[in-house]
Amino acid sequence: MKVTVVGAGAVGASCAEYIAMKNFASDVILVDIKEGFAEGKAMDLMQTASLNAFDTRITGTTGDYSKTAGSDIAVITSGIPRKPGMTREELIGINAGIVKDVSSNLIKHSPDVTIIVVSNPMDTMTYLVHKTTGLPKNKIIGMGGALDSARFKYRLAEALECPISDVDGMVIGGHSDTGMIPLTRLATRNSVLASEFLAEDRLEQVMEDTKVGGATLTKLLGTSAWYAPGAAVSGLVQAIACDQKKMFPCSALLEGEYDLDDICIGVPVILGKDGIEKIVPVDLSDAEKAKLQESAAAVKKTNGLLEL
């Protein structure tokens, strides 16, 4: 199993580290445009192999996509990260060109690759890959919902004052501060609805804290987060590589599902060896349906800025 990660910055290196530590891939290839950067990150990570007990080989390269040939899965993290005060949408001009070029180079050397998009604005970048590569729709996946749901569960456990392993919850919709929809109505603590433990106003606060989870970290760190995005990506990669049939909310191309068409947006999917193997329907309330339509309208507005 060969996995390529494009972009050796904080997010890309975190992806490579978590994937290697799970020890399911034979090779991880790190690609970056900065001379020597990916090679250095790869060497540093390989020097942890004996300490962290993994046998995955991590190799870095400066822009040589021939070294990615035969990749089963590729992760695109490249692009400029958010700075404090920036929206994900403000990154579109620069990142669209980068993502288009990267995906083209990946497919040139690995025509059957499954691509996971992390670059922001993530839903629009996922849509761009669909429109410009010709890959089957099941082989193009946007990471956002998996990360947003992890942040939701963190906030739920915080509010419930319980171990995070007790809680479950999911975020659908666009990967943006205004577009994501934490499904508080369906959130649980060991199969008991979270609303049995938390008042409505506290659940509302959990929802709002989740929606600005990325912006909160950007303000604190001065740049985008990397540990949780890397862990989210590694979960998706492992589900595909190991054919786990796990359910994650991911940005997927919808063609009528959830009454949406010609858009990539976060919905629950089953991930296995064929990538997105099923889009899972969820019985949403009227209010949740309305929020999803609003989120989709915002994503489509951003999509309209693409030069396809």
C-alpha positions in Angstrom: 0.0 0.0 0.0 1.5 3.3 -1.2 0.3 6.6 0.0 1.4 10.0 -1.3 1.0 13.2 0.7 1.5 16.4 -1.3 2.6 19.3 0.9 5.2 18.7 3.6 4.1 21.5 5.9 2.7 21.0 9.3 -0.6 19.4 8.1 1.2 17.2 5.5 3.9 16.0 7.9 1.3 15.3 10.5 -0.7 13.2 8.0 2.5 11.3 7.1 3.4 10.7 10.8 -0.1 9.4 11.8 -0.3 7.2 8.7 3.2 5.7 9.3 2.5 5.1 13.0 -0.6 3.1 12.2 1.7 0.8 10.3 -0.7 -0.3 7.5 1.1 1.3 4.6 4.3 0.0 3.1 5.4 3.5 1.7 4.5 7.1 2.3 5.8 9.6 -0.2 6.1 13.3 0.9 6.1 15.8 -1.9 6.9 19.5 -1.6 8.0 22.3 -3.9 10.5 23.8 -1.4 14.0 22.3 -2.1 15.0 19.7 0.4 12.0 20.3 2.7 10.1 17.1 2.1 13.4 15.1 2.2 14.2 16.7 5.5 10.7 16.0 7.0 10.9 12.4 5.7 14.3 11.8 7.3 13.2 13.3 10.6 10.1 11.1 10.6 12.1 8.0 9.7 14.4 8.6 12.6 11.3 8.1 14.9 10.5 4.6 13.3 12.5 2.6 15.8 11.1 4.6 18.7 7.5 4.5 17.5 7.7 0.9 16.2 6.6 1.3 12.6 8.0 -0.2 9.4 6.4 2.2 6.9 9.1 3.8 4.6 8.7 7.5 4.4 10.4 9.1 1.4 10.6 12.8 0.5 11.0 14.5 -2.9 11.1 18.0 -4.2 8.5 18.0 -6.9 9.4 14.6 -8.6 6.0 13.1 -9.1 7.6 10.0 -10.8 8.4 8.8 -7.2 4.6 8.8 -6.5 4.0 6.3 -9.3 1.6 3.5 -8.3 0.1 5.3 -5.4 -3.1 3.8 -4.1 -4.2 6.9 -2.2 -3.0 10.5 -2.4 -3.6 13.4 0.0 -3.5 17.0 -1.2 -2.6 19.4 1.6 -0.7 21.9 -0.5 -1.7 25.5 -0.7 -1.4 28.5 1.6 -2.8 28.1 5.1 -5.2 30.4 6.8 -4.0 33.3 8.8 -5.9 35.0 11.7 -8.9 36.8 10.3 -9.0 35.0 7.0 -11.9 32.9 5.8 -11.2 29.6 4.0 -12.9 31.1 0.9 -10.3 33.8 0.7 -7.7 31.2 -0.3 -9.4 30.1 -3.5 -7.4 32.0 -6.1 -4.0 30.7 -5.2 -5.0 27.3 -3.9 -7.2 26.4 -7.0 -4.2 26.6 -9.3 -2.1 24.6 -6.9 -4.7 21.8 -6.5 -5.4 21.6 -10.2 -1.6 21.2 -11.0 -1.0 18.7 -8.2 -4.0 16.5 -9.1 -2.9 16.4 -12.7 0.6 15.3 -11.8 -0.7 12.6 -9.4 -3.0 11.1 -12.0 -0.3 11.2 -14.6 1.7 8.7 -12.6 -1.1 6.9 -10.7 -4.2 6.8 -12.9 -6.2 4.7 -10.4 -5.4 6.8 -7.4 -8.0 7.8 -4.8 -7.6 11.5 -3.9 -8.3 13.0 -0.5 -8.5 16.8 -0.6 -7.5 18.8 2.5 -6.7 22.2 0.9 -9.1 25.0 1.6 -11.7 26.0 0.7 -12.1 22.3 0.9 -15.5 21.6 -0.6 -14.7 23.8 -3.6 -11.3 22.3 -4.0 -12.9 18.8 -4.0 -15.4 20.0 -6.6 -12.5 21.3 -8.7 -10.8 17.9 -8.7 -14.0 16.3 -9.8 -14.4 18.8 -12.7 -10.8 18.7 -13.9 -9.5 15.1 -13.5 -12.0 12.7 -14.9 -11.6 10.3 -11.9 -14.7 8.3 -10.9 -16.7 10.3 -8.3 -16.1 7.6 -5.6 -12.4 8.2 -5.8 -12.5 11.9 -4.8 -13.1 12.7 -1.2 -13.0 16.0 0.8 -11.7 15.5 4.4 -13.6 18.3 6.2 -16.5 16.6 7.9 -14.2 14.0 9.6 -12.2 16.9 11.2 -15.3 18.9 12.1 -16.9 15.9 13.7 -13.8 15.3 15.8 -14.0 18.9 17.0 -17.7 18.4 17.7 -17.0 15.4 19.9 -14.3 17.3 21.7 -16.8 20.0 22.6 -19.5 17.5 23.5 -17.2 15.7 25.9 -16.2 19.0 27.4 -19.8 20.0 28.0 -20.8 16.6 29.3 -17.7 16.4 31.5 -17.2 12.8 30.4 -14.5 10.8 28.6 -14.5 11.5 24.9 -14.9 7.8 24.2 -18.4 8.1 25.7 -19.7 10.5 23.0 -20.7 10.3 19.4 -21.8 13.0 17.0 -21.5 14.2 13.4 -21.1 17.4 11.5 -22.5 17.7 7.9 -22.6 20.6 5.5 -19.9 22.9 4.2 -16.4 23.0 5.8 -16.7 26.7 6.8 -17.3 28.6 9.9 -20.9 29.4 8.8 -21.7 26.3 6.7 -21.1 23.4 9.0 -24.0 21.8 10.8 -23.3 19.9 14.0 -26.2 17.5 14.5 -26.8 18.2 18.2 -30.2 16.6 17.9 -28.6 13.2 17.2 -25.5 13.5 19.4 -25.2 10.8 22.1 -23.4 9.7 25.2 -23.3 5.9 25.2 -26.4 5.7 23.0 -28.3 8.2 25.2 -29.2 11.5 23.5 -26.9 14.3 24.7 -30.0 16.4 25.1 -30.9 14.2 28.1 -27.8 15.6 29.9 -27.4 19.1 28.5 -29.8 22.0 28.4 -30.7 23.5 25.0 -28.6 26.6 25.5 -25.5 24.5 26.4 -26.0 22.4 23.3 -26.3 25.6 21.3 -23.0 26.7 22.7 -21.4 23.4 21.7 -22.7 23.9 18.2 -21.3 27.4 18.0 -17.9 26.5 19.5 -17.7 23.6 16.9 -18.4 25.9 14.0 -15.6 28.3 14.8 -13.2 25.4 15.8 -10.8 26.1 13.0 -10.9 29.9 13.5 -10.3 29.6 17.2 -7.1 27.6 16.6 -6.0 29.9 13.8 -6.3 32.8 16.2 -4.3 31.0 19.0 -1.6 29.5 16.7 -1.3 32.2 14.1 -1.9 29.6 11.4 -4.0 26.6 10.6 -4.1 23.6 13.0 -2.3 20.4 12.0 -2.6 17.6 14.6 -6.3 17.0 14.3 -6.4 17.5 10.5 -3.5 15.0 10.2 -5.3 12.5 12.4 -8.6 13.0 10.5 -6.8 12.3 7.2 -5.1 9.2 8.6 -8.5 7.8 9.7 -9.8 8.2 6.1 -6.7 6.7 4.5 -6.8 3.7 6.8 -10.5 3.1 6.2 -9.8 2.9 2.5 -6.5 1.1 2.6 -7.8 -1.6 5.0 -11.3 -1.8 3.5 -12.9 -1.0 6.8 -16.3 0.1 5.6 -16.2 2.9 8.2 -18.7 5.7 8.2 -17.3 9.3 8.1 -18.9 12.6 7.1 -16.9 13.6 4.0 -17.3 16.1 1.2 -18.7 14.0 -1.6 -20.2 14.8 -5.0 -23.9 14.7 -4.7 -26.2 13.9 -7.7 -29.7 14.2 -6.1 -28.8 12.9 -2.6 -30.1 15.2 0.1 -32.0 17.1 -2.7 -28.6 18.6 -3.8 -27.0 18.3 -7.2 -23.6 19.1 -8.8 -22.0 20.0 -5.5 -19.4 18.6 -3.1 -20.5 19.0 0.5 -20.2 17.1 3.8 -22.5 14.1 4.2 -22.0 10.7 5.9 -20.4 8.1 3.6 -19.1 4.6 3.9 -15.3 4.3 3.1 -13.7 1.1 1.8 -11.3 -0.1 -0.8 -13.3 1.6 -3.6 -13.2 5.0 -1.8 -16.8 6.3 -1.2 -18.8 3.1 -1.4 -22.1 4.6 -0.3 -23.6 7.9 0.6 -25.7 7.3 3.8 -29.1 9.0 4.0 -29.9 10.6 7.3 -33.5 11.6 8.3 -33.0 15.3 8.9 -35.4 17.6 10.6 -36.9 20.5 8.6 -34.6 22.9 10.3 -31.5 20.8 9.5 -32.7 20.4 5.9 -33.0 24.2 5.7 -29.5 24.7 7.1 -28.0 22.2 4.7 -29.6 24.1 1.8 -28.2 27.4 3.1 -24.8 25.8 3.4 -25.0 24.4 -0.1 -25.9 27.8 -1.5 -22.8 29.3 0.1 -20.6 26.5 -1.3 -22.0 26.9 -4.8 -21.3 30.7 -4.6 -17.7 29.9 -3.8 -17.6 27.3 -6.6 -18.7 30.1 -9.0 -15.3 31.8 -8.4 -13.5 28.8 -10.0 -12.1 29.1 -13.5 -12.9 25.7 -14.9 
